[in-house]
């Protein structure tokens, strides 16, 4: 816990989103820490869309974003401006795969869970798709994934972490 807080501190200082998941002793729910991370991400995105509906909050948010952009390097600003996809677009693109690992996320995500016909290939597909989802999100905006008590993780979470790390 102390180590993870120390990792989170510079990540936050550099503007990264710090998302946390936890493994529990005896809990064998597949992908548990990653489901918690996705749920946290979706909750944050939901609060962003509610701010955008209020023009005063949106204007204040835009002014803060403008101030932050002015302090960034020119290269960082150009890269930010060149991005065409948003995190919301990535979430929308991977909704079916996210629902596959956590059907309870249907309140935030449109559509239905993706179903693979060849079940022997399904696990590999899910690992690749979810790992790619996290990489695409991190490419758009600095992201730090923290997983507490990984020593209690189920095998699917360990496999997913390996895919993300590779």
Rosetta silent file (secondary structure, phi, psi, omega in degrees, C-alpha in Angstrom):
SEQUENCE: XXXXXXXXXXXXXXXXXXXXXXXXXXXXXXXXXXXXXXXXXXXXXXXXXXXXXXXXXXXXXXXXXXXXXXXXXXXXXXXXXXXXXXXXXXXXXXXXXXXXXXXXXXXXXXXXXXXXXXXXXXXXXXXXXXXXXXXXXXXXXXXXXXXXXXXXXXXXXXXXXXXXXX
SCORE:     score description
SCORE:     0.000 S_00000001
   1 L     0.000  -45.128  178.870    0.000    0.000    0.000 S_00000001
   2 H   -63.777  -43.646  179.238    2.779    2.440    0.882 S_00000001
   3 H   -59.957  -43.966 -179.490    4.672    1.509   -2.294 S_00000001
   4 H   -65.461  -37.074  176.007    1.574    2.081   -4.441 S_00000001
   5 H   -63.461  -38.633  178.577    0.995    5.499   -2.871 S_00000001
   6 H   -67.601  -33.942  176.709    4.605    6.390   -3.682 S_00000001
   7 H   -70.735  -39.389 -176.383    4.088    5.281   -7.296 S_00000001
   8 H   -68.243  -34.104 -174.896    0.833    7.245   -7.566 S_00000001
   9 H   -56.930  -55.986  179.951    2.295   10.521   -6.298 S_00000001
  10 H   -68.474  -29.645  177.669    4.573   11.335   -9.285 S_00000001
  11 H   -62.404  -46.148  177.628    2.008    9.949  -11.723 S_00000001
  12 H   -64.389  -40.620 -179.256   -0.587   12.404  -10.418 S_00000001
  13 H   -60.275  -31.950  178.994    1.984   15.191  -10.360 S_00000001
  14 L   -90.631    8.955  173.877    2.561   14.608  -14.088 S_00000001
  15 L    88.382    9.007 -179.616   -1.169   14.733  -14.794 S_00000001
  16 L   -77.474  149.015  169.652   -1.850   11.015  -15.177 S_00000001
  17 E   -77.198  129.618  177.792   -5.128    9.447  -14.177 S_00000001
  18 E  -107.312  114.918 -177.398   -4.460    7.043  -11.327 S_00000001
  19 E  -116.326  135.743 -172.683   -6.942    4.170  -11.339 S_00000001
  20 E  -121.887  139.365  172.175   -6.969    1.520   -8.640 S_00000001
  21 E  -129.747  162.681 -175.420   -8.162   -2.061   -8.417 S_00000001
  22 E  -137.577  143.074  171.717   -7.862   -4.559   -5.621 S_00000001
  23 L  -102.181  146.073 -178.724   -7.539   -8.309   -5.295 S_00000001
  24 L  -121.193  143.322  177.765   -9.143  -10.031   -2.322 S_00000001
  25 L   -60.940  128.419  177.293   -8.139  -13.205   -0.542 S_00000001
  26 L    82.175   -8.689  179.047  -10.390  -16.040   -1.633 S_00000001
  27 L   -86.594  117.642 -179.169  -12.135  -13.986   -4.348 S_00000001
  28 L  -108.043   23.767  176.919  -11.830  -15.808   -7.619 S_00000001
  29 L   -64.297  125.845 -178.659  -13.871  -13.375   -9.704 S_00000001
  30 L   -63.005  137.543  175.115  -12.151  -13.179  -13.060 S_00000001
  31 L    62.747   21.175 -173.508  -10.431   -9.884  -13.838 S_00000001
  32 H   -46.390  -53.597 -177.249  -11.573   -8.410  -10.476 S_00000001
  33 H   -65.757  -32.521 -179.386   -8.997   -5.584  -10.171 S_00000001
  34 H   -74.295  -33.798  175.222   -9.414   -4.604  -13.826 S_00000001
  35 H   -63.538  -42.380  177.120  -13.201   -4.557  -13.550 S_00000001
  36 H   -61.960  -39.973  179.409  -12.822   -2.159  -10.600 S_00000001
  37 H   -65.423  -44.995  179.249  -10.471    0.016  -12.662 S_00000001
  38 H   -64.048  -42.115  178.307  -12.866    0.107  -15.616 S_00000001
  39 H   -59.830  -42.996  178.139  -15.774    0.893  -13.284 S_00000001
  40 H   -62.539  -43.600  179.471  -13.770    3.785  -11.794 S_00000001
  41 H   -61.717  -44.989 -179.381  -12.917    5.042  -15.291 S_00000001
  42 H   -65.780  -37.000  176.898  -16.548    4.886  -16.401 S_00000001
  43 H   -63.085  -43.239  178.895  -17.687    6.708  -13.282 S_00000001
  44 H   -64.911  -41.982  178.356  -15.177    9.499  -13.993 S_00000001
  45 H   -64.502  -36.444  177.259  -16.269    9.727  -17.621 S_00000001
  46 H   -62.867  -39.885  179.451  -19.890    9.908  -16.490 S_00000001
  47 H   -71.097  -29.814  176.406  -19.103   12.840  -14.235 S_00000001
  48 H   -65.635  -42.726 -178.672  -17.287   14.557  -17.113 S_00000001
  49 H   -67.891  -30.353  177.167  -20.324   14.351  -19.366 S_00000001
  50 H   -70.689  -32.006  176.524  -22.552   15.848  -16.668 S_00000001
  51 H   -68.816  -34.446 -178.064  -20.127   18.803  -16.374 S_00000001
  52 H   -69.102  -21.509  179.107  -20.268   19.355  -20.103 S_00000001
  53 L   -78.668  -15.958  178.302  -24.026   19.833  -19.957 S_00000001
  54 L  -100.910  111.182 -174.229  -23.573   22.822  -17.615 S_00000001
  55 H   -60.293  -36.561 -179.660  -22.100   25.736  -19.631 S_00000001
  56 H   -66.660  -43.679  177.584  -20.606   27.519  -16.594 S_00000001
  57 H   -65.792  -39.563 -179.777  -18.823   24.381  -15.395 S_00000001
  58 H   -63.831  -42.834  179.430  -17.737   23.620  -18.950 S_00000001
  59 H   -62.925  -45.113  179.011  -16.343   27.163  -19.382 S_00000001
  60 H   -63.160  -41.005  178.611  -14.445   26.955  -16.060 S_00000001
  61 H   -64.385  -41.180  179.320  -13.141   23.526  -17.002 S_00000001
  62 H   -64.573  -39.410  178.409  -12.057   24.824  -20.422 S_00000001
  63 H   -64.979  -41.662  177.351  -10.248   27.753  -18.811 S_00000001
  64 H   -63.724  -41.388  179.126   -8.390   25.405  -16.436 S_00000001
  65 H   -63.902  -38.905  178.389   -7.509   23.155  -19.378 S_00000001
  66 H   -63.536  -42.705  177.270   -6.298   26.197  -21.320 S_00000001
  67 H   -60.998  -42.391  179.362   -4.098   27.251  -18.397 S_00000001
  68 H   -64.716  -41.477 -178.663   -2.629   23.729  -18.201 S_00000001
  69 H   -63.475  -36.852 -179.768   -1.992   23.648  -21.939 S_00000001
  70 H   -64.055  -27.006 -179.650   -0.106   26.938  -21.780 S_00000001
  71 H   -87.615  -10.473  179.550    2.297   25.412  -19.279 S_00000001
  72 L   -79.159  161.397  175.713    2.915   22.318  -21.399 S_00000001
  73 L   -68.273  159.572  179.816    5.719   22.108  -23.928 S_00000001
  74 H   -59.774  -43.169 -179.785    4.925   22.971  -27.529 S_00000001
  75 H   -61.976  -40.859  179.228    5.408   19.345  -28.596 S_00000001
  76 H   -64.776  -39.085  179.268    3.026   18.142  -25.891 S_00000001
  77 H   -66.983  -42.301  178.804    0.400   20.665  -26.948 S_00000001
  78 H   -63.665  -41.431  178.639    0.698   19.674  -30.604 S_00000001
  79 H   -63.654  -39.792  179.400    0.367   15.994  -29.732 S_00000001
  80 H   -64.061  -43.587 -178.711   -2.685   16.779  -27.610 S_00000001
  81 H   -68.259  -31.027 -176.921   -4.296   18.771  -30.424 S_00000001
  82 H   -75.303  -17.775 -179.251   -3.532   16.063  -32.981 S_00000001
  83 L   -66.124  128.931 -179.847   -5.452   13.393  -31.076 S_00000001
  84 L  -102.830  -26.995  178.463   -8.726   12.621  -32.795 S_00000001
  85 L   -91.629  148.144  173.440  -10.001    9.937  -30.491 S_00000001
  86 L  -109.764  167.447  176.390  -11.089   10.629  -26.979 S_00000001
  87 H   -58.847  -37.062  178.162  -11.123    8.240  -24.055 S_00000001
  88 H   -62.031  -38.169  177.497  -14.888    8.146  -24.466 S_00000001
  89 H   -64.031  -42.289  179.409  -14.463    6.985  -28.077 S_00000001
  90 H   -62.960  -44.347  178.231  -12.097    4.209  -26.971 S_00000001
  91 H   -59.452  -45.554  179.517  -14.559    3.104  -24.288 S_00000001
  92 H   -61.275  -41.441 -179.592  -17.366    3.083  -26.853 S_00000001
  93 H   -64.977  -29.917 -177.035  -15.223    1.067  -29.297 S_00000001
  94 L  -106.768   14.833 -176.347  -14.466   -1.573  -26.651 S_00000001
  95 H   -55.793  -44.765 -177.575  -17.886   -1.639  -24.951 S_00000001
  96 H   -63.330  -39.995  179.331  -18.681   -5.194  -26.054 S_00000001
  97 H   -70.527  -39.397  177.909  -15.353   -6.515  -24.783 S_00000001
  98 H   -64.706  -39.231  176.804  -15.650   -4.626  -21.496 S_00000001
  99 H   -66.284  -27.481  179.335  -19.134   -6.053  -21.025 S_00000001
 100 H   -64.450  -39.542 -179.568  -17.689   -9.507  -21.649 S_00000001
 101 H   -87.340  -17.364 -178.321  -15.493   -9.297  -18.540 S_00000001
 102 L  -151.130   82.179 -178.944  -18.067   -7.385  -16.485 S_00000001
 103 H   -58.239  -23.321 -179.942  -21.702   -7.625  -17.594 S_00000001
 104 H   -69.243   -7.092  178.146  -22.694   -5.435  -14.631 S_00000001
 105 H   -81.432    4.076 -176.811  -21.160   -2.442  -16.441 S_00000001
 106 H   -58.695  -23.025  178.256  -24.205   -2.312  -18.751 S_00000001
 107 H   -68.087  -21.491  179.349  -25.469    0.772  -16.891 S_00000001
 108 L  -106.118  -22.058 -171.584  -22.533    2.748  -18.323 S_00000001
 109 L  -114.846  139.667  176.947  -21.923    0.959  -21.615 S_00000001
 110 L   -80.428  159.827  172.947  -24.120    0.619  -24.692 S_00000001
 111 L    87.217 -165.787 -178.768  -24.701   -2.658  -26.472 S_00000001
 112 L  -124.192  161.302  179.813  -24.269   -6.258  -25.482 S_00000001
 113 L   -63.399  138.642  174.929  -21.299   -8.381  -24.535 S_00000001
 114 L   -66.603  136.239  177.062  -19.289   -9.759  -27.418 S_00000001
 115 L  -121.807  122.048  177.907  -19.671  -13.525  -27.764 S_00000001
 116 L   -88.813  138.357 -179.175  -17.030  -15.564  -29.529 S_00000001
 117 L   -74.061  -42.354 -179.434  -18.231  -18.732  -31.248 S_00000001
 118 L   -88.364   97.480 -174.399  -14.981  -20.672  -30.704 S_00000001
 119 H   -62.436  -26.245  179.791  -14.759  -20.807  -26.909 S_00000001
 120 H   -67.635  -23.941  179.488  -11.191  -22.133  -26.985 S_00000001
 121 H   -97.740   -7.713 -174.871  -10.106  -18.829  -28.545 S_00000001
 122 H   -62.149  -46.264 -177.481  -12.313  -16.605  -26.394 S_00000001
 123 H   -59.406  -44.043  179.523   -9.902  -16.229  -23.478 S_00000001
 124 H   -64.308  -40.927  178.362   -7.072  -15.160  -25.779 S_00000001
 125 H   -61.421  -47.384 -178.881   -9.348  -12.714  -27.595 S_00000001
 126 H   -60.737  -45.432  179.688  -10.523  -11.146  -24.323 S_00000001
 127 H   -58.930  -46.179 -179.561   -6.950  -10.794  -23.051 S_00000001
 128 H   -66.046  -43.781 -177.032   -5.814   -9.099  -26.258 S_00000001
 129 H   -65.684  -46.268 -177.851   -8.855   -6.836  -26.524 S_00000001
 130 H   -69.873  -38.619  176.231   -8.802   -5.621  -22.912 S_00000001
 131 H   -61.612  -44.030  178.721   -5.029   -5.143  -22.947 S_00000001
 132 H   -63.780  -37.958  176.146   -5.351   -3.110  -26.166 S_00000001
 133 H   -55.712  -51.753 -178.402   -8.155   -1.072  -24.566 S_00000001
 134 H   -63.955  -37.879  179.109   -5.896   -0.045  -21.666 S_00000001
 135 H   -65.983  -42.221  179.253   -2.985    0.725  -23.999 S_00000001
 136 H   -64.751  -41.054  177.053   -5.200    2.909  -26.223 S_00000001
 137 H   -61.193  -45.905 -178.447   -6.550    4.805  -23.207 S_00000001
 138 H   -66.025  -29.500  177.910   -3.004    5.349  -21.915 S_00000001
 139 H   -67.872  -34.804 -179.736   -1.897    6.560  -25.355 S_00000001
 140 H   -77.711  -36.303 -176.328   -4.537    9.292  -25.275 S_00000001
 141 L  -152.118  133.804  179.691   -3.952   10.363  -21.694 S_00000001
 142 L   -48.250  130.360 -176.264   -1.364    9.379  -19.110 S_00000001
 143 E  -139.404  133.858  177.232   -2.775    6.531  -17.053 S_00000001
 144 E  -120.723  119.006  177.752   -1.394    4.686  -14.049 S_00000001
 145 E   -98.112  123.612  177.613   -3.037    1.398  -13.092 S_00000001
 146 E  -112.745  131.638  177.937   -2.511    0.355   -9.488 S_00000001
 147 E  -123.712  114.600 -179.145   -3.418   -3.122   -8.311 S_00000001
 148 E   -85.070  139.979  175.565   -3.451   -3.725   -4.590 S_00000001
 149 L    57.862   46.228 -179.428   -2.755   -7.212   -3.178 S_00000001
 150 H   -59.238  -23.076 -179.943   -1.851   -8.770   -6.523 S_00000001
 151 H   -64.833  -14.419  176.347   -0.635  -11.868   -4.669 S_00000001
 152 H  -101.196    9.222 -175.200   -4.344  -12.779   -4.242 S_00000001
 153 L   -68.546  149.258  172.999   -5.179  -12.301   -7.917 S_00000001
 154 L   -77.309  165.479 -175.831   -7.001  -14.916   -9.949 S_00000001
 155 H   -62.342  -37.245 -179.480   -5.256  -16.429  -12.967 S_00000001
 156 H   -64.359  -37.027  177.562   -7.222  -14.358  -15.501 S_00000001
 157 H   -67.282  -39.830  177.602   -6.066  -11.115  -13.829 S_00000001
 158 H   -63.881  -44.357  178.358   -2.465  -12.292  -13.856 S_00000001
 159 H   -61.940  -42.065  179.377   -2.746  -13.225  -17.531 S_00000001
 160 H   -64.913  -41.322  177.674   -4.286   -9.846  -18.366 S_00000001
 161 H   -60.861  -40.351  176.411   -1.539   -8.012  -16.492 S_00000001
 162 H   -61.373  -41.797  179.436    1.051   -9.949  -18.523 S_00000001
 163 H   -65.395  -42.111  179.910   -0.674   -8.930  -21.768 S_00000001
 164 H   -64.839  -43.900 -178.418   -0.809   -5.274  -20.745 S_00000001
 165 H   -65.331  -32.828 -179.163    2.837   -5.301  -19.655 S_00000001
 166 L   -77.866    0.000    0.000    3.975   -6.871  -22.909 S_00000001
